[in-house]
Amino acid sequence: MSTDKPSVRRVIVDEGSAGQRLDNFLLRELKGVPKTHVYRVIRAGEVRVNKGRAQADTRLEVGDEVRIPPVRVPEKAAVPEAPAREFPVIFEDEHLLVIDKPAGVAVHGGSGVSYGVIEALRRARPAAKFLELVHRLDKETSGLLMIAKKRSALVNLQDQLRDRETGKTYAALVWGDWPDKLKVIDVPLVKFVGSDGERWVRPGQADEPEAKRSISLVKVLRRTPEFSLLDVTIKTGRTHQIRVHLQQAGHPIVGDPKYGDFEKNRALARGPAKFDRMFLHARRLRFNHPATGEEITVEAPLPPDCAKLTHP
């Protein structure tokens, strides 16, 4: 345990925390303190908002004063701090940030990963009062990632995603000659945990209770003797949707370590191209600005190693 004697803290709620529940606010302020202890001090009335008792679900407003009682943070809860890192910025204003995420970088820590994009960005921007992921990309996927700089922007953009009002288009390189007539994939998907303890997704049947309808629109952009370069626009945002949809159609994504053609991937990585990543890139994103309502389209060019593979 830390030898520093904890003391009462009084925190003024700023715009970045406005609208947040008291319990979530405290869990962030008291990183490393067990949830059970945080809820215990709330129930005991030790946490005060504007000098009055408050419940866990109390919504905080700008200017509220939160009294946080002395709480000792266990030293063992400390985790390695993320190194400060910025990423290529595609769009930025006071409401949101859109970056071009490299392949191989997780968007957040967890599941054996100490930190990801969001932790590195927070470290690189210590003055930022609020930075939260609007959505996620697989670690292996590169491309456009939205980060909210205000809670109001986070809620607005996530509502747009939920209502399918955003246009998300990915560049995917697949093995073989994609058939021109296959333009819409409407195949339900089922999530499950494999014997390896990993999260997997498989095609399902419409009448399966766990199956969720999933729709991808596919357009062929270019063909080479080995590959087809596709534009894939998703109408639903299921886990591993594009990867499983393309694989079940008989054309797995080049370099996909989970659902791909492992022999071909290995040969490509060891061959002259030395291409050793998954060729899935979030290249275009369309959304309405959370404050002005203006329609915005952002694009991220193919990474150099991907571009080289499609233009040998």
C-alpha positions in Angstrom: 0.0 0.0 0.0 1.1 3.6 -0.6 2.7 5.2 2.4 1.3 8.6 1.5 -1.6 9.5 3.7 -4.6 10.1 1.6 -6.6 13.4 2.1 -10.0 14.8 1.2 -10.2 16.0 -2.4 -12.6 18.5 -3.8 -13.0 18.4 -7.6 -15.0 20.9 -9.7 -16.8 19.2 -12.6 -15.8 20.6 -16.0 -17.4 20.2 -19.4 -15.5 17.0 -20.1 -17.3 15.3 -17.2 -20.7 17.0 -17.4 -23.6 14.5 -17.8 -21.5 11.6 -16.3 -22.9 9.4 -13.5 -21.2 10.0 -10.1 -20.0 6.3 -9.9 -18.3 6.5 -13.3 -16.8 9.8 -12.5 -15.3 8.4 -9.3 -14.0 5.2 -10.9 -12.0 7.4 -13.2 -10.8 9.8 -10.5 -9.9 6.8 -8.2 -8.1 4.6 -10.7 -6.9 1.4 -9.1 -9.5 1.5 -6.2 -11.8 -1.6 -6.3 -15.3 -0.9 -7.6 -16.8 -2.4 -4.4 -14.9 0.2 -2.3 -16.0 3.1 -4.5 -19.7 2.0 -4.2 -19.3 1.5 -0.4 -18.1 5.1 0.2 -21.0 6.4 -2.0 -23.5 4.4 0.0 -21.9 5.6 3.3 -22.5 9.2 2.3 -18.8 10.0 2.3 -19.0 11.3 -1.2 -20.7 14.7 -1.4 -21.9 16.7 -4.4 -22.3 20.4 -3.6 -22.1 19.4 0.1 -25.1 17.1 -0.1 -25.3 13.3 -0.2 -25.6 11.8 -3.6 -26.5 8.5 -5.2 -24.3 6.4 -7.6 -26.6 7.4 -10.5 -26.5 11.1 -9.8 -25.8 13.0 -13.0 -23.1 15.7 -12.6 -23.3 19.2 -14.1 -20.6 21.7 -14.9 -19.5 23.6 -11.8 -20.6 20.9 -9.3 -18.2 20.3 -6.4 -17.5 16.7 -5.7 -16.0 15.9 -2.3 -13.9 12.7 -2.6 -13.1 11.2 0.8 -9.6 9.9 1.7 -9.1 6.7 -0.2 -5.9 4.7 -0.3 -4.9 3.4 -3.8 -3.2 0.0 -3.8 0.2 0.2 -5.3 -0.2 -3.2 -7.0 -3.0 -1.6 -9.1 -0.4 0.5 -10.9 0.1 -0.4 -14.5 2.8 0.6 -17.0 2.0 4.1 -18.3 1.5 4.3 -22.0 4.2 6.1 -23.8 3.0 9.4 -25.2 2.3 9.1 -28.9 0.5 11.1 -31.5 -1.0 9.6 -34.7 -1.5 11.1 -38.2 -4.4 13.6 -37.9 -7.0 13.6 -40.7 -9.5 16.0 -39.1 -9.5 17.9 -35.8 -11.5 20.7 -34.1 -12.6 21.4 -30.6 -15.3 18.6 -30.7 -13.5 15.6 -32.2 -10.4 14.1 -33.7 -10.1 11.7 -36.5 -6.8 9.8 -36.8 -5.2 7.3 -39.3 -4.5 4.3 -37.0 -1.6 2.1 -38.0 -2.1 -1.7 -38.3 -0.9 -3.7 -35.3 -1.8 -1.1 -32.7 -4.8 -1.8 -30.4 -7.3 1.0 -29.9 -7.3 0.5 -26.1 -5.7 -1.5 -23.4 -7.1 -4.8 -22.1 -7.0 -8.5 -23.0 -3.3 -8.8 -22.5 -2.5 -5.4 -24.0 -1.3 -2.8 -21.5 -2.3 0.2 -23.6 -3.5 1.3 -27.0 -4.2 4.4 -29.0 -6.5 6.1 -26.5 -4.0 5.8 -23.6 -1.1 6.9 -25.7 -3.1 10.0 -26.9 -4.1 10.9 -23.4 -0.5 10.8 -22.3 0.6 12.9 -25.3 -2.1 15.4 -24.6 -2.1 15.9 -20.8 -4.0 19.2 -21.1 -7.0 17.5 -22.9 -9.9 17.3 -20.5 -11.8 14.6 -22.4 -10.6 12.0 -25.0 -12.8 9.0 -25.6 -13.1 6.4 -28.4 -16.3 6.9 -30.5 -15.9 3.4 -32.0 -13.3 0.6 -32.4 -11.1 -1.0 -35.0 -9.5 -4.4 -34.8 -5.8 -4.3 -33.8 -4.9 -5.7 -37.2 -7.0 -3.1 -39.1 -5.5 0.3 -40.1 -7.3 3.5 -41.0 -9.8 6.1 -39.7 -10.7 6.2 -36.0 -12.9 8.8 -34.4 -12.1 10.2 -30.9 -14.5 12.6 -29.1 -13.0 15.6 -27.3 -16.3 16.4 -25.6 -19.0 14.2 -24.0 -21.7 15.8 -26.2 -19.8 14.8 -29.3 -19.3 11.3 -28.0 -23.0 10.8 -27.4 -24.0 12.3 -30.7 -21.5 10.4 -32.9 -22.3 7.1 -31.1 -26.0 7.7 -31.7 -25.2 8.2 -35.4 -23.3 4.9 -35.5 -26.2 3.1 -33.7 -28.7 4.5 -36.2 -26.4 3.5 -39.1 -26.2 7.2 -40.2 -22.5 7.0 -40.8 -20.9 5.7 -44.0 -18.0 3.4 -43.2 -16.0 2.2 -46.2 -13.0 -0.2 -46.0 -10.4 -1.2 -48.6 -9.9 -5.0 -48.5 -7.6 -7.1 -50.6 -8.8 -10.7 -51.0 -7.4 -13.8 -52.5 -8.7 -14.8 -55.9 -11.1 -13.3 -58.4 -14.1 -11.7 -56.7 -17.3 -12.3 -58.8 -18.8 -9.0 -60.1 -22.3 -10.2 -59.4 -21.7 -10.6 -55.7 -22.4 -7.0 -54.5 -24.5 -7.5 -51.4 -23.6 -9.9 -48.5 -26.6 -10.4 -46.2 -25.4 -13.2 -43.9 -26.2 -13.2 -40.2 -23.2 -13.6 -37.8 -22.8 -15.4 -34.5 -20.2 -14.5 -31.8 -18.7 -17.4 -29.7 -15.7 -18.2 -27.6 -13.5 -20.9 -29.1 -11.7 -23.7 -27.3 -8.6 -21.5 -27.4 -10.5 -19.0 -25.2 -10.5 -16.4 -28.0 -13.5 -14.5 -29.4 -14.6 -15.8 -32.8 -17.4 -15.1 -35.2 -19.1 -17.5 -37.7 -21.8 -17.3 -40.3 -25.2 -18.2 -38.8 -28.8 -19.0 -39.8 -31.5 -16.3 -39.6 -33.5 -18.4 -37.1 -30.6 -18.8 -34.7 -31.3 -16.9 -31.5 -27.7 -15.6 -31.3 -27.5 -14.7 -35.0 -27.5 -10.9 -35.8 -28.3 -9.7 -39.3 -25.2 -8.3 -41.0 -25.0 -6.5 -44.3 -21.9 -5.6 -46.3 -21.9 -3.9 -49.8 -19.0 -4.9 -52.0 -17.5 -3.2 -55.1 -14.4 -4.4 -57.1 -11.9 -1.6 -57.5 -9.0 -3.5 -59.1 -7.8 -7.0 -60.0 -4.4 -8.6 -60.2 -3.5 -12.2 -61.2 -3.7 -13.1 -57.5 -5.9 -10.6 -55.8 -9.1 -8.5 -55.9 -9.1 -5.1 -54.3 -12.5 -4.4 -52.9 -14.4 -1.4 -51.5 -16.6 -2.7 -48.7 -19.2 -0.5 -47.1 -20.8 -1.8 -44.0 -24.5 -1.2 -43.2 -24.2 -3.0 -39.8 -21.2 -2.9 -37.4 -20.7 -6.4 -36.2 -17.5 -7.8 -34.7 -15.2 -9.1 -37.5 -18.1 -8.5 -40.0 -16.0 -7.8 -43.1 -13.4 -10.5 -42.3 -16.1 -13.3 -41.9 -18.3 -12.1 -44.7 -15.5 -12.1 -47.3 -14.1 -15.4 -46.0 -17.5 -17.2 -46.1 -17.8 -16.0 -49.7 -14.6 -18.0 -50.5 -12.3 -15.0 -50.7 -10.5 -14.4 -47.3 -8.7 -11.2 -46.7 -5.0 -11.2 -47.5 -2.9 -11.5 -44.3 -5.9 -12.2 -42.0 -4.3 -14.1 -39.1 -7.6 -15.4 -37.8 -9.9 -16.2 -40.7 -7.4 -16.2 -43.6 -5.6 -18.6 -45.8 -2.6 -19.3 -43.5 -0.4 -21.0 -46.2 -0.8 -18.2 -48.7 -0.3 -15.6 -46.0 2.9 -17.3 -44.9 4.2 -17.5 -48.5 3.4 -13.8 -49.0 5.2 -12.7 -45.8 8.3 -14.7 -46.8 8.2 -13.7 -50.5 9.6 -10.7 -52.2 6.7 -8.4 -51.0 7.4 -9.3 -47.4 3.8 -8.4 -46.7 3.0 -9.4 -43.1 -0.2 -7.7 -42.0 -3.9 -7.9 -42.7 -5.0 -5.9 -45.7 -8.1 -4.2 -44.2 -8.0 -0.4 -44.1 -10.8 1.9 -42.9 -10.4 4.4 -45.8 -13.5 6.6 -45.8 -15.9 7.8 -43.1 -19.0 10.0 -43.5 -20.8 11.6 -40.6 -22.7 14.7 -39.5 -20.6 17.1 -37.4 -21.9 16.7 -33.8 -22.2 20.4 -33.2 -23.0 22.0 -36.7 -24.8 19.0 -38.3 -22.7 19.6 -41.5 -22.0 16.4 -43.4 -18.3 15.6 -43.3 -16.4 13.0 -45.3 -12.8 12.0 -44.3 -10.5 9.7 -46.2 -7.2 8.0 -45.4 -5.0 6.8 -48.2 -3.7 3.2 -48.4 -0.6 2.7 -46.3 2.5 2.4 -48.5 2.9 -1.4 -48.0 -0.7 -1.9 -49.1 -0.5 0.4 -52.0 2.7 -1.4 -53.2 0.9 -4.7 -53.1 -1.9 -3.5 -55.4 0.5 -1.7 -57.8 3.3 -4.1 -58.1 
